[in-house]
């Protein structure tokens, strides 16, 4: 199912196409495509080029590893994500390597790396659904995430499937139009609260 963003002004087609479906096909993701997702993430910008992101990935080819990631998801996400052939957890280093000071931008930078991954997935005809709904403590223990790193998000990746296989309430969410707050509520001109005028050429 394609759901192009109803943008206020034109944006790149890849950005307009990216969204987060929950219906996955059983088809596995080819290894070269999977690696390309992480190569795209690798080239994200980061503060002082620290590259604070790390990823734990599992496919259904390694059922034990896959089940460890799946078990970290909260029940509401687990019900549909179990059909995805790939599960990923992102983590961020919370200190700078060069001076051991706190890296206040680590989650921001890990998010940019993850967005690169999501866009690369879209470009390859894959779907990727990021999730905040997982047990952080369980992920730290079960995936052996070391101190100094914080779990950030989980992502289900695969090929599009049939929305009719989802529970009724999720089928409705798949069909709902995509929505975002208007730019006038998000972007300010010069100081907080002054909406940026939308000028179109």
C-alpha positions in Angstrom: 0.0 0.0 0.0 1.4 3.4 -1.0 0.5 6.4 1.0 2.2 9.5 -0.3 2.5 12.4 2.1 0.1 15.3 1.5 2.9 17.9 1.7 2.3 21.7 2.0 5.1 22.2 -0.6 6.9 19.7 -2.8 9.6 17.4 -1.2 11.7 14.6 -2.6 9.6 11.7 -3.7 11.6 9.3 -1.5 10.7 11.3 1.6 7.0 11.5 0.5 6.9 7.7 0.1 8.4 6.7 3.4 5.9 5.6 6.0 5.6 2.9 8.7 3.3 0.1 7.7 2.7 -2.9 9.9 1.8 -5.5 7.3 4.8 -7.6 6.3 5.2 -10.4 3.7 6.9 -13.6 4.7 9.5 -13.0 2.0 13.0 -12.7 3.5 15.2 -9.7 2.9 18.2 -10.4 0.6 21.5 -10.2 2.5 23.0 -7.5 0.2 19.9 -5.3 0.7 20.2 -5.8 4.5 23.8 -4.8 4.5 23.0 -1.7 2.3 20.6 -0.5 5.1 23.5 -0.3 7.5 25.8 1.2 5.0 23.3 4.0 4.5 23.2 4.4 8.3 27.0 4.5 8.5 27.1 7.7 6.4 24.8 9.7 8.6 26.3 13.0 10.1 27.2 13.1 13.8 28.6 15.5 16.3 32.5 15.4 16.1 32.0 12.5 13.7 31.6 10.3 16.8 29.2 7.9 15.0 27.6 7.0 18.4 25.1 4.5 16.9 25.3 0.7 17.1 22.8 -1.8 15.7 21.8 -5.3 16.8 20.1 -7.2 13.9 18.5 -10.6 13.6 16.7 -12.4 10.8 14.5 -15.5 11.0 17.4 -17.5 9.7 18.7 -17.4 13.2 15.6 -18.1 15.2 17.1 -17.8 18.6 18.6 -14.4 18.0 15.3 -13.2 16.3 13.3 -14.4 19.3 15.5 -12.5 21.7 14.8 -9.2 19.9 11.1 -10.1 19.4 10.7 -10.8 23.1 11.9 -7.2 23.9 8.9 -5.7 22.1 5.8 -4.7 24.1 2.8 -6.9 23.3 1.1 -4.4 21.1 4.0 -4.3 18.7 4.9 -7.9 19.0 1.6 -9.0 17.6 2.3 -7.6 14.2 6.1 -7.3 14.2 6.5 -11.1 14.5 5.7 -11.3 10.7 8.7 -9.1 9.8 11.7 -11.1 8.6 14.2 -8.7 10.2 14.3 -7.0 13.6 16.8 -4.3 14.5 17.6 -2.5 17.7 19.5 0.8 17.7 21.7 1.9 20.6 23.7 5.1 21.3 26.9 5.7 23.1 26.3 8.4 25.7 29.8 9.7 26.1 32.4 11.0 23.6 35.2 8.7 22.9 37.8 11.5 22.7 37.2 13.0 26.1 34.6 10.8 28.0 32.3 13.8 28.4 28.6 13.3 28.0 27.4 13.2 24.4 24.1 15.2 24.6 23.6 14.7 20.9 23.9 10.9 20.8 20.2 10.1 20.5 19.8 12.8 17.9 22.7 11.3 15.9 21.5 7.8 16.3 18.1 9.0 15.0 19.7 10.5 11.9 21.5 7.2 11.2 18.2 5.4 11.6 16.5 7.8 9.3 19.1 7.0 6.7 18.3 3.3 7.2 14.6 4.0 6.8 15.1 5.9 3.6 17.4 3.3 2.1 14.8 0.7 2.9 12.1 2.8 1.0 14.5 3.2 -1.9 14.9 -0.6 -2.1 11.2 -1.4 -2.0 11.3 -2.5 1.6 9.2 -1.2 4.5 10.6 -0.3 7.9 8.6 0.5 11.0 10.5 2.1 13.9 9.2 1.4 17.4 9.6 3.0 20.8 7.5 0.3 22.5 10.0 -2.2 23.8 11.4 -3.1 27.2 14.7 -1.2 27.5 15.9 -3.1 30.6 15.2 -6.5 29.0 17.0 -5.4 25.8 20.1 -4.4 27.8 20.2 -7.8 29.5 19.1 -10.1 26.8 21.2 -8.4 24.0 24.2 -7.8 26.3 24.3 -4.1 25.7 27.3 -2.7 27.6 27.3 0.2 30.0 27.8 3.5 28.3 25.3 2.6 25.6 21.5 3.2 25.7 18.9 1.3 23.7 17.1 3.8 21.5 14.6 2.2 19.2 13.6 -1.1 17.5 12.7 -1.5 13.8 10.8 -4.1 11.9 12.0 -4.5 8.3 10.7 -6.5 5.3 8.6 -6.5 2.2 5.1 -5.1 2.1 2.4 -7.6 3.0 -1.4 -7.7 2.9 -3.1 -5.4 5.4 -6.1 -7.8 5.5 -4.0 -10.2 7.6 -3.8 -7.6 10.4 -6.4 -7.3 13.2 -9.3 -5.0 12.3 -8.1 -2.0 14.4 -4.7 -2.2 12.7 -6.2 -2.5 9.3 -8.0 0.8 9.9 -4.7 2.4 11.0 -3.0 1.2 7.8 -5.8 2.8 5.7 -5.9 6.1 7.6 -4.3 9.1 5.8 -0.9 10.2 7.0 -1.0 13.4 9.1 1.4 15.9 10.4 1.1 19.2 12.2 1.2 22.2 9.9 4.5 24.1 9.4 3.1 27.1 11.1 3.1 25.2 14.4 6.5 23.7 13.9 8.8 26.4 12.4 9.4 29.8 13.9 10.9 32.9 12.3 13.7 34.4 14.4 12.2 33.7 17.8 9.8 31.2 19.5 6.1 31.5 18.5 6.4 33.6 15.4 5.3 31.4 12.6 7.5 31.2 9.5 5.7 32.7 6.5 5.3 30.1 3.8 6.5 31.8 0.6 6.2 29.8 -2.6 8.0 30.7 -5.8 
